[in-house]
Amino acid sequence: MSDTHSHSVAFVRTETIPQSAPPITAAGPLKWGRDNLFATPANGILTLVALFAIYFVLSATVPWMLNGVWDAGSLSECREILAGTKGACFAVLVDRWDQLIFGYSYPADEYWRPTLAFVLMLVAIAPVLFFDLPRKLLIVTGLFPFVAFWLIWGGTIWTPIFALVGFVVGYFVYARFVTQSFAIGFFGGIAAAMVTWWISGFIVPTLTPEEPFLSSIPSRDLGGYMLNMMLGVTCVSLSLPLGIALALGRQSSMPLIKYLCVIFIEFIRGVPLITLLFVASVMLSYFFPPERTVDLFIRVVIMITMFSSAYIAEVIRGGLAALPKGQYEAADSLGLDYAQAMRLIILPQALKISIPGIVNIAVGLFKDTTLVSVISMFDIIGMIRGPILASTDWAGLYWELFLFACAVFFVVCYGISQYSQWLERRLATDHR
């Protein structure tokens, strides 16, 4: 009886059962493939077609790249080394590397100057892109444009110094009038900086030493990917504040400011960029006195900046329109003036909304810098289409050169895109 009673007592486990792995069809690669690639018959067909297309492309390009020749002095020598087999002639990138990066005429013994300017640029943009860094580093950001100008162009150091003085004067004018209107303060600051720069044109020649520390290099000697980077960084940096001013000016209650901004934005948006580049190359110099000829690089920067600022203004205006009216009323209830309300409440929210549109314009603008090749500025595309393909050594070689141009542009544009996505996630505070 005791045996019967002992068998009737329920069994209670004293330890937990070890966790078992999920079935192979419920987790891992098989589940991911079933959910994402073969969820429906239509998705399965599209997956198979895409895999066939990828195989077709890779089966032709991978052997061509792996058989590439990196050490040769000409296209004919590459073909002799390949001996009838299919392969790329990457030797052109090694042979013309300096021209692809720095241009055709930039002095070879001065390559360290733009290289140093590029390294300093990475340091200068760090506190702007990653706002967790100490704010004191913004001093480096503010001084970088003037240092980079002197490094790349050389000549007397008084030119960037007076340019810095002009911006300081413009800032004080902006701080004086911004309480009345952001647009008046902004454009007044620009006008003050330009007047100071014009006055410095009469002073700098009297201070220029006979032998400057850095030799002067004219803008016509700039070229290669360096020229694309200079145009992209300069125009994006200038067009963003100008676009903000235009967006605010278009919403201004002052009729003159409002309609000037509207006319500017609508006119620039209705004109192709290549037309503005031809204007910069041919016509813009007629607006200046003969003895005060403006450099072609500066004229191109002016036109590209005007073009991109008009589009950025509309993107930011969309961000301003997306804000509820209560945000403006909240700023008024706190007793903030116009400049304080825009700087502390309105613009931070509007710019956060406008990040995708601004990044889209920045990426497009950076790629559009290749259009300067049509006005005889030898950027990386101009170098490929001009001196490199015109030489007898590499005539008829296209794929390797243009793939290299695509690769360097992709690296920068993809980096901008990834940063914008990180910034959006960092600023996504709506639902916290």
N, C-alpha and C positions, 0 to 999 in steps of 0.2 A: 504493500500500500504506500509505503514511503517512496518507493520507486515511481509509482504512478503520480504521486503528488509532486515529486521533484520535476517530472517531465511536463507538468501542466503550468509551471511558472513561466511567464513571458520573458524572452531574452532581451536584455538592455545592453547595448554596446557602450563600452566605456571610452572609446576613442573614435574620432571622425574617420570616415573612409577617405583615402587619398583622392584628390581630384583627378578625374580622367580627362584625357584629351578629347576635344569635340570631334565628331565624325569628319572625315576628310572632305566631305561635300558641304559641311556647314562652316568651315573656316579655311583660311589660307588662300593660296593662289587659285584653286579650283572654284571656290565661292566667289572670289573677286572677278574671275573671268566669266563666270556664269551671270553675275549681276551686272557687269559693265560691258562685256563684249558679246555675249550670246543670250541676253535677256529675252529677246523676241526673235522670231525668224528673220525679220527685216534687219535687226541689229547684227545677227549672225552673218547675213549676206554682205552687209557693209564692212564688217570686220575682215572677212575673207578677201574682199576686193581691195581693202586698204593694205592688208598684208602682202598681197600680190604686187601692188604698186610699189610698196617699200622694197620688196625683194628685187623688183625690176630695176629700180634706181640704184640700190646699193650694189647689186651684182655688176653694174657697169662702172660705178664711180670708185668703189673701194679698191679694186685691182689697179685702176688708173692712178689713184693716189699712192698706193703702196709701191708701185713701180716707178714713182717719181724720181727724177734726177735733180740733185741739189748742187752739184759741182760741175759747171760747164760755163764756157765763155760766150756762147752764142746758141741760137736755135739749131743751127746745122750741127754743132758739136753735140747737142742733146740728142738729136736724131741718130747720130752715129753711135752714141752710147746705148740707146734703146735698141738699135739694130732691128727695126721693124716691129718690135713689140709695142703694145699700147701702154703709155705712161705719161705722166705730167712732167713738164719742164719747170720745176720750181726753182731752178738755178737763176731765173730772171729776178726772183725776189731777193736772192742773195746778192746778185750783181748790181741791182738798182735799188737796194734797200734805202740808201741815203736819200735818193731822189724821191722815193715814195713817201718818206716820212718828212723830210725837210725841204724838198723842192730841188729845182735844178741849179739855182744860182746862189743859194745861201752858202757862205764860206764854210768849208769843211772843218777848219780849225776853230770855228765858233759854234759848233754843234752843242757844246756844253751849256751855252746860254739858254736856248729854248728848252733843253732837257732839265736844267735847274728850275726854269720857270714852271714847267709841268709838275715837278715835285712840290714846289711851293704852292701850286694851285691845289693839290690834294690836301695839303695842310690847311690852306685858307678856307676851303669849302667844308671842312669837317665840322667846325662849330655851327655852321648854317644848317647842314643836313642832320646832324645829331645834336639836338638841343640839350642833352644831358651834360655836355662838356662845359667847362667853365666859361662864363660869358666874357671873361677878359680876353679870351682868344679871338674875339671879334675884332680886336685891334689889328691882328694879323690879317684878317679878312679885309678890313678897310684899307690897309696899306698895300695889299697884294697887287691890285691893278696898276699902281704907279711903279712898283718895283718890277713887275713883269714887263711893262712898257719899256722901261730903261734897259732891262736885260735883253729883250728881243731886238729892239731897234737901236739901242746904243746911243751914242752921241752925248751931249751935255746932260748932266744930272739936273740942271735947273728946269728943264721942261717938265718932268714929272713933279718936281717940287711946286712949281707955280700951278700946275693942274690940281694938285692936292689943296693948295691955298684956295683955288676957285671953288672946289667942292665944300670946303669949310665955310667960305662966305655964303655959298648957296644954302647950306644947312641953317645958318643963323637967320637968313632971310625967310626960309621956310618956317622956322620956329617962331618968327615974329608975326607972320600973317596966317598961319595955319588955324589959329583960333577963330578967325573970321570965316575962312573957307578952306577946305583941304585943297581944292583945285587951284585957288589963288596962291596959297602957300607953296604948292608943289611947282607950278609953272613959274612963280616968282623966283623960287630957288634956282631953277634951271636957267632963267634969264640972268640972274646974278652971277652964276658960275660961268656962263658964256661970256659975259662982259669982262670978268676977271681974266678969262683965258685970252680974250682979244687984246686986252691991255698987256698981258705977258708977252704977246708976240712982238711988242716993241722993246721989251726989257731984256728978254732972253738973249738976243744976238749980242748985246753989249757985255754979257756975262760969260759968253761961251769961250772956253780956253781953246788955244790952237790945236792941242793934242788931247782929246778927251780920253778918259780912262777906258771906255769901251768904244770901239770903232763904230761909226754910224753905218747902218745897213738900211737901204731904201726898201720900201714896201714891195716894190716890183720883184725883189729877190726872195720874198716869202713864198712858200709853196708847199705842196705835198699835204699829207694828213695834218701837219701842224697848222696849216691855214684853215682847214675845216674846223679843227678844235678851237682855234682863236675866234673864228666867226661865230661858232655855235655858243661858246661860253659867253662871249661878249654880248651877243644879241639877246640871248635868253636872259642874262642878268639885267640888261637895260630895259627890255620890253615888259618885264613883270611889273616894276613900279610904275612905268608909263601906262601900262594897261589898267592898273588899279586907279590911277588918276583919271584916265579917260572914262572908266566905268562910273566913278563917283561924279565926274563932271557931267556925264550924260543924265544923271539923276539930280543935278543941281537945280535949285529954285531960281538961279540967276539965268535969265533967258540967253544972254550973250555967251556965257560959258557953256550952257547946255547945247545950243545949236552949233557952236563951233566944234564941240566934241562929236555931235551927231554927224555933221558934214564930213569931218575927218574920218570917222569910223566907216561910214557908208561908202565914201569915195575909195579908201584904201582897200576895203573888202571887195570892191567891184573891179579891181585892177589886178591882172596876173603878176606874180612876183618877178617873172622874167622881164616884164615890161619895166618894172621899177629898177631892175638891175641895169637895163639899157639906159634908163634915165640917169642913173648914178654914174654910168661910164661916160656918157656923151653930153648930157644936158646940164647936170647939176653943177658942173664947174663954171658954167656961164653966170650963175647967180652970185659968184664971188669975184672980187677984184682980181685983175690979172696978176698983180704982185702977191696976192694971198691965195695961191692955188691950194685947194684942199686935196690931201692925198686920196688916191682911189680906194684904199682900204677903208678909210674913214667914211667916204661917200657910200660904199657898199654897206657898211655897218649901219649908217643912218637909214638907208632904205629898207634893209631887212628888219631892223628894229621897228620902224614905222609899220611895216606889214604885219609882223607878229603881234605887236601891241594892240592893233585893231581887233584881232581875233581874241586875244586874251581879255580885252575889255568886255567883249560880249559874253565870254564864259563867266567872268566875275559878275557881270550884271545879272546873269542867270542865278548865280549863287546869292546875290543880294535880294533878288525877287523871291527866292525860295524861303527866305526867313519870314517867320510870322510877324505881323505888325506889332505884337506885344513886346518883341525885343527892342524895337525903337522906343516904344512907350516906357519900357523899363529903364532905358538909358535916360530918358527925359525925367523920369520920376526920381532918379538918383542925383539930378542936378548937374549932369555932365554936359559939357559943351560939345559942339559938333566933332572936333578933332578927338576928344577923349572918348566919345561914344563910338566913333569908328575904330579907333585903335584898340580899345579895351573890350568891346562887346560885339559890334557888327562885323567888322572885317575878319576877326579870327574864325567866326562861324561860317561866313561866306566863303572864305578861302578853303576851309575844310571841305565844304560841299563841292568846290570847284577843282579839287585836286585832280580827278581823272581828266577833265577837259584841259587843264593847264599842262599836264604831262603829255597828253596827246599832241598839243600844239608844239611843245618843246621837242618831242621826238621828230615830228614832221619838219620843224625848222632846222634841226641838226642835219637831217637828210637833204633838205633843200639847199644847204650850203654848197652842194656839188654843182648847182646851177651857175656859180660864178665862173665856171670853165667856159661859158659861152661869151664872156666879156674878156677873154684872154687873161684870166687869173689861173695860174697853174696849181690848182688844188690836186688832190690825189687822182681824181678823174681826169683833170686836165693834163697831169703828168703822164697818165697811161695813154690817153688819146693823142698826146702831142709828142714830146721828146722820146719816150720809150718806144712806142710803136712806130715812130718815124725813123728810128735808127735801123740800120741794115742788120744789126746783130739779132734783134728781137722782132722784126717785122712779121706780122701774121700770127703772133701769140696773143690770145685773148682770154681764154678761160682762166688760166692761172692768175693773171693780173686782176681781173674783175672779181674772181672769187676771194682774193685777198682783200680787195676793197669792201666786198660784202661782209667779210668776217670782222674787220675792224669797226665797221659801222654797227654791226649786230652787237658786238660786245658792249659798246657805249649805250645803244638804245635799249638793250635788254637790261643793263644795269639801272638805267633810269626807270624802266618799268617796274623792276623788282623793288627799287627804293620807294616808289610811289605806293605800291601795295603794302609795304612795311609801314609807311607813314599813315596810310588809311587805317590799318589795324591799330597803330599806336594811338591815333586820335579818335578811335571809335569809343566815345564815352557816353553815347546816347542811352544805352540800356544797362549801364553798370549800377 
